[in-house]
Amino acid sequence: MTRTRSALAGLAAAALAVVAVVASTAPTTAAYTDRAEAVTDVFASPTTRFVPQQTYLAGTAAAVQDDGTIAVWGYRGNGLSGTGTTTVDSAATISLVTLPSDGHPDGARRAVRLAGVSLDNYYPADVSYSGLAALSDDGRVYTWGGNQVHNIMGRTNAVPFNRPGQVSIPGTVVDLVSSASVFMALTDTGDLYTWGYAQSRGVTGQGTATASAATPTRILTGVHSIGAGVWNGWAIRGNTVAGDATTGVLWWGWANGAGAYAGDPSGDNVTTSRSTPTRSQALSALTTTGCDAVGVVAGSPEDTCRLQSLTGHYYGSQAVLDDGTLLTWGNYVEWGTGRTDGGSAANNTPTAITLAAGVTARQVATTEDYVLVLGSDGYAYVWGRYSYSYGPHPSTGATSNANIRTPTRMTALGQVELLAGTGYSGMALRADGTLVLWGGTTQGGSHNTHRVVRNGFATTTTPTTPSQGLTALVMPGTAAASA
């Protein structure tokens, strides 16, 4: 595991190459345009698209514009707007955020990927558990929208927490993900850093159930790629070597081998949580070749490992292989696995499931209770629990409380390029730049209180109750806006 990724100029393209490779069946544009030629006022200058971001920040939605500007809407208390204002009304114009450009080679730092946390991906308003983080095109990480009670900001307040402030991480960061309470950053030399709230479940991987350093702490070296579930992290640490438990897929965090909640993220049917990275026997069988490079963005063109993606939601975990095979495991009783049957041990064994005849998986996105998968046919597929928060009916797009046992094509959504989720809300990017939103619920039942689902950039007339069906949000400057 000696080869490292370099080329600072290529970091942003690598970080968002997943959009082009696993999220569309047709060519897509670059993740951002050259800001030397772009105007950041989206009302004045056409853009290509806003790329929706997968987070565990319930009640708040975020996207990255092509020029690296960040768009934030929904719940914007706790400084989550990133604009320097502690509270922005949910009905207000979508907030646009740019990262500080000090020390950037061309004087304009661009965001390429976001991650976000809220307690259990469920409670949006508690400032001690919320936060957004952004990875920049030159490999820095910035946080805002919370505080340091549980070390979620990972920095001091020299820059106020209602604005993006840099988190100190040695080296160049190439990937950024999070669980519902912990951020994870992977550097180009294969070092993995974590910070945040361990939840007495070892979610930081820092050695004990409650360990939580005030700033990012290195928990692994020699890491190929990373992934995260609601209460756990995964790291692929080179090709699996028999007899060497430090290789293959390592995991840490909360385990429920009896099938409760997300079940056992290791896939080994264990019942004890892990506070340090521990080998998964089941998943390590999938990493015998192609995983020796370090500092790789999972699922990117540079990723030659058979295991390309590891994700999780409240009731299960998912893995995607390089041939598009989709594996699931977790809580069958709560519709978490996408399978027609399963006892306790079967629940927690990674098992291949089928989307539709001849259709493979290109991308997985998760909400709190249900899973979204982008198929090779360009359609989204869904399964999971709708009975609490409601979700879009696959055929009509209207809200439904009928749980979905196995993957079902969302024909009402049409073909899309990318999927994302946060809390009980889903997002889909269409080729014309339209974002389709649905859901809205946080804790407390069916609603759209924080206006995660909205139909306008500057103003919105979307109801705040109940949960919403498929709703188009047309971003200014996109092809859809000029149609």
Secondary structure, 3 states (H helix, E strand, C coil): CCCCCCCHHHHHHHHCHHHHHHCCCCCCCCCCCCCCCCCCCCCCCCCCCEEECCCECCCEEEEEECCCCEEEEECECCCCCCCCCCCECCCCCCEEECCCCCCCCCCCCCEEEEEEECECCCECCCCCCCEEEEEECCCCEEEECCCCCCCCCCCCCCCCCCCCEEECCCCCEEEEEECCCEEEEEECCCCEEEEECCCCCCCCCCCCCCCCCCCCEEEECCCCEEEECCCEEEEEECCCECCECCCEEEEEECCCCCCCCCCCCCCCCCCCCEEEEEECHHHHCCCCCCCCCCCCCCCCCCCCCCEEEEEEECCEEEEEECCCCEEEEECCCCCCCCCCCCCHHHHCCCEEECCECCECEEEEEECCCEEEEEECCCCEEEEECCCCCCEECCCCCCEECCCEEEEEECHHHCCCCEEEEECCEEEEECCCCCEEEEECCCCCCCCCCCCCCCCCCCCCCCCCCCCEEEEEECCCCCHHHHC
